[in-house]
Amino acid sequence: MKIEISADKRTLQGKGASRRLRGSGKVPAIIYGGEQEPQSIEMDHNDLFHKLKQEAFHASILSLSVAGKKEQVLLRDIQMHPFKHQVLHVDFQRVDKNQKIHMKVPLHFINAENAPGVKTSGGIVTHILTEVDISCLPDDLPEFISVDLSELTAGHTLHLSDLVLPKGVETIALARGDNSPVATIVIPRSALSDEAAAGEGAGAEKK
């Protein structure tokens, strides 16, 4: 999914200038990284605010056009107003297609309804992680990673080592030896009580 955004060069600096910029419906921002100097830019607030609601906007390489010149960037930081729906500042990092990047990408859990722990045991899937920190070249960056729960049984846990990763992608934690849990299926107490009661009833019938 290719996401394009646009910005204008920002010449005025300082808190007062940024405040006036926000008052006119703009957001101050900066692009840094690579061999170029950091560049101050300004963006349309409403357009940026709506794009920030897209999951892919946070885990994709963005095509940022500044005064007609396009750059490949990653969204690195967002500053929001503490109680208003207002973006105060954003940071973008330039991307070098030949250098690996570190990104957090969302996990999409699939086939939970087919998991034996849910279908036959009445369990509930618990998502321990909802995103994962990965390393890869920019061209290999996935928008998300699917987590297949179709074979997960009650009381068992999926770990980072169980994830099927796209080619060229590795999880940073696992590379460091941290095989963190990702999801598990827990049996609710009510289901355990019903199962125990059913067992006691069957025992009484045999007598």
Secondary structure as UniProt FT lines:
FT   STRAND          3..9
FT   HELIX           15..23
FT   TURN            24..25
FT   STRAND          26..32
FT   TURN            34..35
FT   STRAND          39..44
FT   HELIX           45..51
FT   TURN            52..53
FT   HELIX           55..58
FT   STRAND          62..66
FT   TURN            67..68
FT   STRAND          69..80
FT   STRAND          87..94
FT   TURN            97..98
FT   STRAND          101..110
FT   HELIX           112..114
FT   HELIX           116..119
FT   TURN            120..121
FT   STRAND          124..127
FT   STRAND          131..136
FT   HELIX           138..140
FT   STRAND          145..148
FT   TURN            150..151
FT   TURN            154..155
FT   STRAND          157..159
FT   HELIX           160..162
FT   TURN            167..168
FT   STRAND          170..171
FT   HELIX           172..175
FT   TURN            176..177
FT   STRAND          181..186
FT   HELIX           189..206
//
